[in-house]
Amino acid sequence: ELPALQVPKYSLELSLPEFEILSMPRNIFIPALGNITYDFSFKSSVIALSANAGLY
């Protein structure tokens, strides 16, 4: 027969901090830096993959 264990009862209160959601701007302005291009290529003995992207 096992002895009875007394487990204390704690009142646990959790309070979360209040967060204010800031209003996000509807337009994001990107400064003109010229054309931005990106080229990617991957070659192996099984497959060759190439991709490119650009902002003009």
N, CA, C and O of each residue as an XYZ file, in Angstrom:
224
protein
N       0.858     -1.182      0.000
C       0.000      0.000      0.000
C       0.899      1.237      0.000
O       1.827      1.349      0.801
N       0.607      2.150     -0.903
C       1.405      3.373     -1.025
C       0.860      4.446     -0.094
O      -0.353      4.558      0.085
N       1.750      5.233      0.496
C       1.269      6.321      1.355
C       0.624      7.425      0.519
O       1.018      7.665     -0.622
N      -0.353      8.080      1.092
C      -1.039      9.171      0.394
C      -0.123     10.386      0.359
O       0.445     10.784      1.376
N       0.009     10.960     -0.811
C       0.846     12.149     -0.965
C      -0.033     13.382     -0.949
O      -1.062     13.436     -1.622
N       0.375     14.351     -0.189
C      -0.373     15.611     -0.134
C       0.209     16.547     -1.186
O       1.370     16.949     -1.100
N      -0.593     16.885     -2.163
C      -0.166     17.797     -3.220
C      -0.774     19.153     -2.929
O      -1.997     19.281     -2.865
N       0.065     20.178     -2.751
C      -0.499     21.499     -2.463
C      -1.222     22.053     -3.683
O      -0.804     21.843     -4.822
N      -2.297     22.753     -3.426
C      -3.067     23.372     -4.500
C      -2.658     24.838     -4.591
O      -2.830     25.610     -3.648
N      -2.127     25.191     -5.723
C      -1.717     26.573     -5.950
C      -2.742     27.238     -6.855
O      -3.210     26.650     -7.830
N      -3.074     28.450     -6.519
C      -3.932     29.205     -7.433
C      -3.015     29.857     -8.459
O      -2.210     30.727     -8.128
N      -3.146     29.432     -9.681
C      -2.264     29.886    -10.744
C      -3.004     30.920    -11.582
O      -4.046     30.633    -12.171
N      -2.453     32.113    -11.625
C      -3.048     33.176    -12.434
C      -2.039     33.603    -13.478
O      -0.898     33.946    -13.169
N      -2.479     33.575    -14.700
C      -1.635     34.019    -15.796
C      -2.212     35.299    -16.364
O      -3.394     35.371    -16.701
N      -1.378     36.290    -16.462
C      -1.829     37.537    -17.084
C      -0.900     37.842    -18.247
O       0.321     37.882    -18.098
N      -1.493     38.050    -19.377
C      -0.721     38.348    -20.572
C      -0.575     39.852    -20.723
O      -1.508     40.600    -20.432
N       0.587     40.299    -21.177
C       0.747     41.740    -21.397
C      -0.142     42.212    -22.540
O      -0.456     41.459    -23.462
N      -0.531     43.456    -22.456
C      -1.388     44.017    -23.502
C      -0.518     44.517    -24.648
O       0.457     45.243    -24.451
N      -0.898     44.110    -25.828
C      -0.183     44.533    -27.021
C      -1.067     45.477    -27.817
O      -2.262     45.242    -27.994
N      -0.452     46.546    -28.292
C      -1.165     47.453    -29.188
C      -0.700     47.155    -30.603
O       0.494     47.195    -30.903
N      -1.647     46.860    -31.455
C      -1.313     46.580    -32.847
C      -1.207     47.915    -33.578
O      -2.175     48.666    -33.698
N      -0.011     48.178    -34.054
C       0.214     49.438    -34.762
C      -0.364     49.331    -36.168
O      -0.314     48.277    -36.802
N      -0.901     50.424    -36.629
C      -1.468     50.424    -37.977
C      -0.330     50.361    -38.992
O       0.597     51.170    -38.966
N      -0.424     49.400    -39.865
C       0.609     49.220    -40.878
C       0.327     50.167    -42.041
O      -0.829     50.397    -42.396
N       1.379     50.709    -42.626
C       1.147     51.565    -43.798
C       0.624     50.736    -44.961
O       1.050     49.601    -45.174
N      -0.303     51.319    -45.707
C      -0.891     50.587    -46.829
C       0.045     50.546    -48.027
O      -0.030     49.631    -48.847
N       0.915     51.523    -48.129
C       1.843     51.565    -49.255
C       3.267     51.471    -48.725
O       3.649     52.193    -47.804
N       4.030     50.589    -49.305
C       5.439     50.462    -48.950
C       6.233     51.024    -50.117
O       6.145     50.524    -51.238
N       6.996     52.051    -49.851
C       7.753     52.708    -50.898
C       9.151     52.102    -50.971
O       9.863     52.015    -49.970
N       9.522     51.689    -52.167
C      10.851     51.138    -52.402
C      11.665     52.209    -53.117
O      11.265     52.674    -54.184
N      12.786     52.601    -52.556
C      13.587     53.633    -53.226
C      14.126     53.129    -54.566
O      14.438     51.949    -54.725
N      14.225     54.027    -55.496
C      14.677     53.655    -56.834
C      16.172     53.363    -56.798
O      16.982     54.266    -56.588
N      16.528     52.127    -57.000
C      17.932     51.726    -57.007
C      18.341     51.206    -58.378
O      19.429     50.651    -58.532
N      17.498     51.377    -59.351
C      17.775     50.807    -60.654
C      17.131     49.441    -60.772
O      16.287     49.065    -59.958
N      17.529     48.713    -61.775
C      16.957     47.387    -62.004
C      17.576     46.378    -61.038
O      18.786     46.379    -60.814
N      16.747     45.535    -60.481
C      17.216     44.475    -59.592
C      16.932     43.148    -60.278
O      15.778     42.814    -60.548
N      17.973     42.405    -60.555
C      17.807     41.116    -61.214
C      18.478     40.029    -60.388
O      19.422     40.288    -59.642
N      17.978     38.816    -60.534
C      18.514     37.670    -59.813
C      18.509     36.474    -60.746
O      17.491     36.161    -61.362
N      19.635     35.815    -60.847
C      19.761     34.621    -61.679
C      20.204     33.454    -60.807
O      21.100     33.586    -59.974
N      19.569     32.323    -61.013
C      19.888     31.119    -60.247
C      19.999     29.946    -61.206
O      19.147     29.764    -62.075
N      21.036     29.162    -61.048
C      21.158     27.958    -61.868
C      21.729     26.830    -61.017
O      22.622     27.030    -60.194
N      21.188     25.647    -61.243
C      21.626     24.453    -60.530
C      21.753     23.327    -61.544
O      20.815     23.034    -62.286
N      22.911     22.705    -61.568
C      23.143     21.622    -62.521
C      23.654     20.404    -61.763
O      24.538     20.502    -60.912
N      23.083     19.272    -62.091
C      23.583     18.005    -61.566
C      23.533     16.982    -62.692
O      23.133     17.297    -63.813
N      23.937     15.771    -62.389
C      23.929     14.743    -63.428
C      22.520     14.292    -63.780
O      22.315     13.637    -64.802
N      21.546     14.638    -62.944
C      20.174     14.195    -63.181
C      19.313     15.311    -63.740
O      18.493     15.074    -64.628
N      19.486     16.525    -63.234
C      18.587     17.617    -63.600
C      19.370     18.918    -63.696
O      20.377     19.113    -63.016
N      18.890     19.785    -64.540
C      19.437     21.137    -64.646
C      18.289     22.112    -64.448
O      17.253     22.008    -65.105
N      18.478     23.049    -63.548
C      17.417     23.991    -63.206
C      17.972     25.401    -63.274
O      19.056     25.680    -62.762
N      17.226     26.280    -63.907
C      17.633     27.683    -63.944
C      16.402     28.556    -63.776
O      15.320     28.241    -64.273
N      16.590     29.653    -63.069
C      15.486     30.586    -62.838
C      16.056     31.989    -62.763
O      17.193     32.195    -62.340
N      15.250     32.941    -63.177
C      15.665     34.332    -63.034
C      14.456     35.183    -62.703
O      13.322     34.845    -63.042
N      14.719     36.286    -62.037
C      13.653     37.206    -61.651
C      14.198     38.619    -61.739
O      15.405     38.842    -61.649
N      13.298     39.563    -61.916
C      13.750     40.937    -62.019
C      12.679     41.925    -61.634
O      11.490     41.688    -61.846
N      13.109     43.034    -61.065
C      12.248     44.186    -60.800
C      12.765     45.336    -61.643
O      13.927     45.727    -61.536
N      11.895     45.871    -62.478
C      12.319     46.945    -63.366
C      11.529     48.198    -63.075
O      11.739     49.224    -63.722
